[in-house]
Amino acid sequence: MIDYHNKYGNVYGTYFGSRPVLYVSDPQLIKQMNIKDFNVFIDRNDFNYANDLLHQSLFNMKANEWKNMRSITSPTFSSGKMRSMHPIVVDCVHRLDRYLEPKALNRETIEMKKTMGCLTMDVIAACAFGTQIDTYDDQKPSEFVLMAQKVFSVSLRSIVYLIMLSMGSKLLKITGFRFTSTSVEMFFKQAIQSIIAKRQSMKNNRQQQHMKHKDYLQLILDAKDKTAINNDNNNKDMKSIESAEEEDMDLIDGDQSDEIYGQINDKSIDMNKLIANKQLVSKITDTDILASSFQFLVAGYETTGSLLALLIYRLALDDECQRKLFQEISEQFNGQYDDYDSITRMPYLEACIAETLRLYNPLPMFGRMASQDYTIESIGLTIPKGMLVNFDIESIHHNPDYYPEPDCWNPDRFMPENRRKLVPYTYMPFGLGPRNCVGMRFALMEAKTAVVYLVNKYRFFRTPETKLHLKSQLMRLILDLRPIDIGIELRD
């Protein structure tokens, strides 16, 4: 993508199969199309994935369905909900600590991608499904981890699926061919259905009604109950519900996440004016819950694990940055590491995460589809209705016009005193506009919690096995760099 950008410029076309696709890397056009004219580019695509777990996920839902599900899902990632799930994340980090401590005592070299993947799977199992699993058994890996790895692994099946998708959705529907194997889908379906059944049993048991879970699945189940009641009452009092949810989305004083990564909900956009259906919520189906839970797992496992592994890798290569981060952690926490509000007020930690996501963005682009003919007046180009548009994150994040020495890891770019130098709409690790990543706050909370605890207790360092240039694995859906081998030791 960087080569094409350098050769053809900020706007050029290519093909997905026989279907033309426009690539855009001009910041002003990206702003115009994703915010001001979001109503034209509200959908990601019009593919029929012939698979409910993919088709009914929030990521792939179309206009009205997406708007309804987004209004339900967004409050589950509010500041208040993050506080309720933060202790669960802390417990997961403690389990990681018990795994790492004996290795640190021996100053061993560990493979960070695998290790951080174990943490993120533990967090997802606990925070999404209220289930504790053993992810750190080196002799007998967790079945959850193995199945999640199969979702992201490149196989002949996944290649054939993408080829068939590029040829048109009818072929997938006729053949019933799926992106992942049936065994993988059935494993997660049965796991989620089993947990839902147990929750329903507890709900019906008066003696167990007080045992309230605070994980993501329970929040979605509660939302399902709420929408059922609201629909039965013809959506009365929806304004008060919406107001309460917006209040819960307020940032913590000192939290600069929205300033760096963008708002989860862009309040400058009136969603009801963009979409004909003005009903705030609709009935949530069991399929919606399964698809939403599956997306939580898929989106949160690999991406956050890679972020943590690569951030710690960069700290191991740059001892001065690691020292500065350790100093900030020591001054902020004074020995206490379970305070959710405090982890949001650490500018250098925020800068380290932001720079890691710039240099190693998990996805090279995000896509939209034109719902009507759309003319870009500045270049005299008309995008026909139904055309796919990809916004090129990779080229922008590595453009020296926006980021001098773009291949160097430099957290100072994102320190408060330097942010005014950044060109607006040139930083999009979580997408842009109303359809950006709904789980952004959760991912940041998880990453910050882990980094604070680990950097305070351990020092990471380069070993003979540490590669200065990580190799990108080919044919992956998201960025996959490995091996990430670094040394670990206890701090004095």
N, C-alpha and C positions, 0 to 999 in steps of 0.2 A: 504493500500500500504506500509506503514511503517512496519507493522507486517510481510508482505511477504518479504520485503527487508531484515529485520533482520533475517528471517528464511532461505531464499534461496540465498541471496547475491545480487551482482550488476547486474546479468543477470539471468533471469528466464522466464518461459513461463506460460501462462494461456490461457483461451479461451474467445472469444466473441461469444456466441452461440456455434456452432460447429467449429468455425474458430480459429486456433491458433494465439496467439498474444505474441510477445516477449517484455519483459520489461527490460529497460536498465537504470542504474543509475551510471555508471562509467563515470567520467568527460572526460577522454581522448577518450573514445568511442563516447560519445556525440559530442565532437568536430569533430572527424574524420567523423562521419556519417552525420552531419548537415552542415559542412563547406567544408572540403576537398572532401568528396564524396557526396556532395549535389545532383549531377546529378543522383545518384542512388535513393535518397530519396526525390525527388522533390514533389511528390504527398502526400497528407494526407491519402487518402484512395481511394477505387474504388466504393464506395457506390453510388447507384442511389436513391436519396432521393424522387423521384417522385414528386418534388415540386420545381418550378422555383426559388422561393425566397431563398431556401436553396441551390439548385443545382448550380445556376448561381452566387452565392455570391463569392467574392474573396477568402474567407476561404476555399471553397470546389472546386474551379476550378482546372482543371488538367493542367499539364505542359505548353503547348503553350498558352492556353487561360489565365492561371494564369500569365504567364510572360508578356503577352500583357497588361492585365488589371492592373497588378502591376506597370508597367512602366507609365501608365496613372494616377493611383491613388496616387503613392508616392509623386509627386510634390505638390499635394493638401495639404500635411502635412509638407511642407517645412517651414523653419524659416520665410520666407517672408509671406507665407499664414497664419502662426500662428499669426504674427503681425496684419494682417488684420482682423482676427477673435477674437483677444484678447479683443477689446473694447466691443464686443457682450457678451463675457463671464463676463466681469466686470459689465455690465448692469444686467445680471442674478444674480450675487452675490449681487448687491444692492437690488434686489427684495427679495432675501433670508434675507438680513439684515432687511428690513422692517417687515418681518414676525417674526424674532427672537427678535427684540428689546423690544416689550412689554412683552415677556416671560422672558427676561433677567431682566427687571425692577422688576418683581415679583419673581425672582430667582426660576423659575419653572424647573421641570424636563422634558426633552424632549426625544423622541425616535429618535435617530440620524439616524438609517437606513432609516426610512420613510422620515425624513427631508432632508437628503442628496440625496435620490432618487428623491425628488421633484426638487432639484437643478439640478441634472444631466439631468432630463427630460426637464426642462426649457432650459438648455444649448443646448441639442440636437435639440429641436424644433426650437430654434433660429439660431444655427450655421449650422445645417444640412438642415433645411427646410425654414429658414427665416420666421418662424411663432412664434408669442408670445402667450403663453397659460398661464392660471392661474392655477398653480400647488399647491398653498398654501391654498386653500379654504378647511378648515377642515370639513365643513358641506357638501360640494359637491365636491368630488375629481375629478380631471381632467380625462376626458375620455382617453386621451393619456396615463396617468399614469396607469389607470385601465387595459387598453389593454396590456400595456407593462408588467404589473405584471402577466397577464395570460400567456404570452409567457414563463415565468420562473416558473410558478406554476406547481407543480406536480399533475397530474390528472391520472385517469384511461386511458385516451386517450394517454398521453405521455408514460406511461408504456407499453401499447399495441404496440405503434409505435416502441419503442426500441426493444421489443421482435421480432416484425416482421422484423425489420432491421437486427437483428442478424441471422434471418433465411434465409435472402436473399432479394435482392431488387425487384425481380419479383413479389412477393406477394404484395408489396406496389403499384407497377405499375398497377397490375390487379385490386386491390380493390380501388385504389385512396385514400387510408387512409393517413391522414396528421398529422404532429406532433402537430400543433396548430389548433384550430377550424377555420372553414371557416370564421366565423364572425370576428375573430381577423385579419386574413390575408386581408380580404376585407376592413376592416377599414383602415389599413395602406396603402394598394394599392390605395384606393380611395383618401386618404389624399395626398399621394405623387403625384398621377396623376393630382389631382386638382391644386396643386402648380405648377407642370410643365406646365399645360395648361395656367395658369395665366402668367407664365414667357414668354411663347411663344407668348401670346397675347401682352405683353409689348414690346417684341422684334420687333413685326410687327407694333407697333404703334410708329410712329416717335416722337410724343410728349413725349413718356414715355421711349425712348431708353436711355436717360441719367440716369435713375433710376437703376443703376447697383448694384445688390446684391453681397455680398462678402461671402456668406455661402457655405457650402460644396456642396450642390446640384447644385448651379450655377457653381462652379468650375468643376464639372463632366459634366454639360451641355456644358460648354465652351470646355472641352476636347473632347466631342463628335463632336462638330463643327470643332475643330482643326483636329481630325483624319479623318473626312469626306473630308476635304480639302486636307490633306496630301495624302490620298489614291487616290483621284482624280488626284493628281499630281505625282503619282507613287512614293510617299514617298521621293520626293526631299527635300533637306535641312533638313533631319531628324537629321543629326549629329549636326547641329547648334542648333536645338531645344533641343536635348538631353544634349548638353553642357550647355545651358542656365538653364535647369532644375537642373543639377548637381550643378551649381554655386549657385542656390537658396536653395540647401539643406545644405549649409555650416552652421556650428554651430556658435552661438554667442560667442564672446570672453568671456571666463570664464564659459561657459556652460559645465558641466561634465557629462551630461546625457549619451552620447555614451560610455564614459569610464565605467559607472556603468551598464547600461542596454544593451549595445551592439548597433551597428550601424543599422540604418534602412536599408541602402543599403551597403552590404559588397563589397567595391570596389576592393577587392582582387580576386573577382570571376567574370569571364567574362561570363555573362548570355548567350550571343550569341553562345559561344562555347559549352554550356551545352545543348542547345535546337536546334533542327534542323531548325526550322523556325526562320530566322534572321530578319524578318520584325519587326520593333520596336513597331508599333501599328496596330490594326485592327479596324474595325468598331465597335462602341459601340452601342448596341441595347437598346431599351426601357426596355427590361427585365433586361439587365445588370444594368441599372440605378435604377430600382426598387429594385433589389436584393442588390445592393451596398448600397442604402439608408436604406434598411431594416436592413442590417448587421450593419451599423453605429449606428442605434438605439439600436439594441439588444446588441451589444458589448459595447456600451458606457454608457448605462443606469445603469445596475446592477453593473458592475465591478467598475466603478469610484465612484459610490455612496457608495459601500461597503468600498473602500479604504478610502474615506473621513470620513465615520462614524467610522471606526476602528482606524484611526489615531487620531481623536479627542478623542475617547474613551481612547486610551493609554495616551494621554496628560492629560486627567482628572485624570487618576490613578497615574501619575508621575508628580507632581507639579514642580520638579526641571527641568525636560526636557521641560515642558511648559514654565518655566521662561527663559531658555536658548534660546528657539525659539523666544519668545517675544522680548528678547534683540536683537537678530540678525535682526529681522524684523524692530525694532525701529531704529537701527543703519543704516540699508541699505536704508530704504525708507524715513525717515525724514518727515513722514506725507503724502507721495505720494504713491498711491497704484495701479496706472494704467499704470505702466511702464513695458512692457513685458520683455525687456532685463534684468531688475533688478531682476525679480523673478527667472531668470536662474542662478544667481550668488550667491546663498545662500547655502553654504555647509551643514549647520545643517538642514535646511528644506529638502534638497535633501536626507540627511541621514535618517531623520524621515520617509520620504516616502518610501525609499528603504527598511528600516527595517520592516515597516508595510507590504510591499509586500512580504518580505521573510517569515515573521511569518504567514501571512494570505494570501497566494497566491490564487487568485480566482480559478485557474484551477490546479488540482493535477498533470497534465501531458500534453504533447503535442504529437501528433501522426504523423507518416509518414508510407509510404508503399514502399517496395522494388520494383523497376522497373526491376530488373534483379537479378540473383543469386548473393549473396554477402557473402564473407567469412571473418569472424573475425579471423585473423591469431593467435592472442594472446591466444585465447581459443579454436581454432580449430572448430569453429561453422560456418556452412553455412546457411545463411538465404535464403530460396527459393524465387524466383520471386513471387510477389503478397502477401507476408506475411506482416502483420501489425506489426509495432514497436511503442511502447509507451515509451517516455523518461520521467522518473519519477522525476518530479520537487519536489514533496512533500517530498520524502525520502532524497533528497539531501539538501533541504533547512532546514531540521530538523536533519541533521546528525551532531553529536557532534564532529566528526573528522574535519569538516569544520567550524562549528559554535559552539564554546563552550557554554554550557548552552543554547541549541537551542530553548527552550520554553520561554526564557526570551526576552523581548523587549528591545533592546539595540542599539540605533541609532549610538553610537560611532563606531560600527563595520564598518560603511560606511563613516566615516570622512576621508578626504584626507590622513591624516597621518597614517591611519590604513588599507587602502585599499590594500596595498602591501602584507598584511598578508593573504588576501583572496585567496583561491585556484582558479585558472582560471576555468571557465566553471562549477562553482557550484552555479551560481546565474542566474536564467532564468525566471523572472516574466513575460516577454513579448515574451518568446520563444527564439530561437537561429537561427542564419544564415539568409540567404536571405528571408526566409519565416517567419520571426518573425512578430510581430504585427505592421502593417503599421500605425496604429493610435496612436502609443506610445507617440509621441510628443504632440499630442492634449490632451491625457489623463493627461499627466504630467503638461501641461500648465493649464488645467482646475483645477486640484487638487491644484497646487501651488497658483494660483490666489485666490481660495476660502480660503485656509488655512491662507495665509498672511492677508487677510482682516479680517477674523473671529478672529484669535488669537490676532491681534492688538487691536480689539475693545472689545472682550469678554474674560472672564476667564471661563474655563470649570472645573467642580469639581465633585467629587464622592458624591452621595446621598444614602440614605437607599435603593433606588430602583436599584442602580447600581450593576450589577452582577460581581463578580471577575472572574468567569469562565463562558464564554459565551457558549451557547448550539448550536451545529451545527444541522441545520435542515436536516433531512434525505431525501434521494432520490432527491437531487438537482443536476442540471447540473454544477453549480458553487458553491463555498463556500458561505453559507448563515448562518451567526451567528446572533442571536437575543434572547431577546430584548437588545438593546444598549441604556439603559436609563442613562442619565447623566444630571447634573445641569448646568445652564448657568447664568452668571451675567455680568453686565457691569464692565469694569475695572475702577479703580479710575482715 
